[in-house]
Amino acid sequence: MTVSTTGLELPTRSRTLRAAVEVLSSMRFSITLLTVICIASVIGTVLRQHESMNNYVNQFGPFWAQVFDALDLYAVYSAWWFLLILAFLVASTSLCIARNAPKILVDLKAYKEQIRASSLKSFHHRAEGTLAAPRAEVLDRVSALLVAGGWKAKLQEREGGVMVAARKGAANKLGYLAAHSAIVLICIGGLFDGDLVVRAQMALFDKSAWPGAGLLRNVPAEHVLSEGNPTYRGNILVGEGQRGGTAVIQLKDGVVLQPLPFDIELKKFLVDFYPTGMPKRFASDIVLHDRDTGATRTATVKVNEPVQHRGVMIYLSSFEDGGSKLKLRGWPLGGGTPFQMDGEVGTETKIQSERDGQTLGLEFTGLRVINVENLTAVDASGGTDVRKVDLVNRLESHLGSGAKTRTEKTLQNVGPSISYKLRDAAGQAREYNNYTLPLTLDGQRVFLAGVRETPNEPFRYLRIPADDADGLAGWMRLRGGLNERALREAAVQRYVARATPADKPELAEQLTVSARRALDLYAGIEPVRAGEPAVGGLQALSGFLEASVPEADRERTSDVLLRILNGTLFELLNLTRERAGLKPLVPDEATQAFMTQAVLSLSDAFFYPAPVLLALDDYTQVQASVFQVTRTPGKTLVYLGCLFLIIGVFAMLYVRERRLWVWLEDASDGGGTRLTAALSSTRQTLDTDREFEQIRDSLLAKESA
């Protein structure tokens, strides 16, 4: 005999489906989803989104950077799991509405006048009394009181009496529907305005992200979306005097291009400044060229004041260099003749390193015409005297920040600066940022030459003292002369001739040896210890003292050695000036200040990882604006959802639903009317108590014994 089990499977499946629907539509499930969304939103706020992987590796390390990348934490709001949670939240909230809306609508129409009179005595808020008036008169008075109090009531005639059922604050139930509908609308609007539609379009029309770089016109068609894309959010960079009509949408695995129905032409990028030099207003004068009609429209886009055209919002996101023309002077740090070169921001070229003959890639990355810095005036006496530098102790830092942080703030525009990268054959690049004009720091006019290894690091600055002509040439000549043995020897001889006492000529030979040794160590020609590489700078003298001088004599020897070094470098400076056809400097206060900073900066220059320093001679600035273009039809749903949310929350928090029942029957003694009243409320508050007391007093105002 064959037994069929088909009839047993259907109830099991039905129960499973009902259980799944029950869980999905439950309050606990929705709260759990909202909690996860809140946590993800916090992560998306704290963790900077859509940055390069190298930045995250530097911040978290290789292991955790890969873990966070696998979890899509670098693009939380477009992560598959975040979108899936939003979809589940929409489904859960929709089911909650579908399950409860019919009950709420039925309840809104029901006055519950069928309640038994005896049940009123079990309510927390209840009142009873006998009135002398007949039942019809009492009924009229009760009806008048309810109407005056804003109650909606329904009357039911029964055998032996009349039941009056009234209600007030029904909007409380509508608040539940409004708040839950708001969640659905906001989530749907967010999903529609995110990159979900973009990814769906890519999947349906066989589009893919472009991982490479280059000109937009060279990107293949499979990486370009349709112009009729209903929703997108991208960026477009337009230089002054140029126009563009293709936005770039950044995705995790690359970019896709979004053609616009119009071109944006940038006529002028505008910046207004405060008297301190701080910018106070950014704006862009643009012309919109419609592709279909050929019509043009002029507009001004300001920060937080977008322009709308053909359903697309145009925001001023940021500004960049649009290809400024640069005239540069290159100063070889290893010695040699300075050279002139031209450049353009955004382009690349090659330079030859005179140190090792290596060819380096030079990338011009930026020109900043306005630089507002915090520079607090410090008395010139606050500078460092090189004779007091403790060479015995370990040097703590090199290439320090250009302007130290202080309590007081003096904001000042310090003029233009250029940024560029030098890339070696292995592809490793360092970024450089050099100020064009000298700054007054600690009482000394200095040029700042910055360098950093990665974009996450702050720039470390080499302070180069300005010479008597307020330029770089004096320090550069001294730096070049330090690398020439003949000039070093001539400087030693001049120093010895000047410093040897006339009555002790026998000290000349010893002074010559000391001066030559100090200068060779400082120039990085002679190693501190045999077999070790030469170091150069003050750190070489410090190593020499530690290796050759007993600890008890190091401080005294350090003072003598620095005095000899300072005097020898002064003679070397004048030798380089004479060779350039300039008058020698006299040892006055200005020269002493220059030499003090020069000794320190020449020492720090050994830590400046570049064979050449580029200084800006002239420029022709070309500005560019970065516009964010968005088509966001889902924002209407979001705005509507926000309105519903406000209404719903207000209704649920500030509107109390109350129901009142009044039972009227003839008194048992045949005279008057027996009244029984009861009140129920969604929330038991002191207001409810006071309201019922007023109703009771009004109903029983003419109570008789």
Buried (B, 14 or more C-beta within 10 A) or exposed (E): EEEEEEEEEEEEEEEEEEEEEEEBBBEEBBEBBBEBBEEBEEBBEEBEBEEEEEBBBBBBEEEEBBEBBEEBBBBBBBBEEBBEBBBBBBBBBBBBBEEBBEEBEEBEEEBEBEBEBEEBEEBEBBBBBBBBBEBEEBBEBBBEBBEEBEBEBEBEEBEEBBBBBBBBBBBBBBBBBBBBBBBBBBBBBBBBBBBBBBBEBBEEEEBBBBEEEEEBEEBEEEBBBEEEBBBBBBBBBBBBEBBBBBBBBBBEEEBBBBBBBBBBBBBEBBEEEEEEBEEEEBBBBBBBBBBEEEEEEEBBBBEEEBBEBEEBBBBBBBBBBBBBBBEBBBBBBEBBEBEEBEBBBBEBEEBEBBEEEEEBBBBBBBBBBBBBBEBBEBEEEEBEEBEEBEBBEEBEEBBEBBBEEEEEEEEBBBBBBBBBBBBEEEEEBBBBBBBBBBBBBBBBBBBBBBBBEEEBEEBBBBBBBBBBEEEBBBBBBBBBBBBBEEBBBBBBBBBBEEBBEEEEEEBBEEBBEBBBBBBBBBBBBBBBEEEEEBBBBBBBBBBBBBEEBEEEEBEEBBBEBBBBBBBBBBBBBBBBBEEEEBEEBEEEEBBBBBBBBBBBBBBBBBBBEBBBBBBBEEBEBBBBBBBBBBBBEBBEBBEBBBEBBEBBBBBBEEBBBBBBBBBBBBBEEEEBBBBBBBBBBBEEEEEBBEBBEEBBEBBBEEBEE
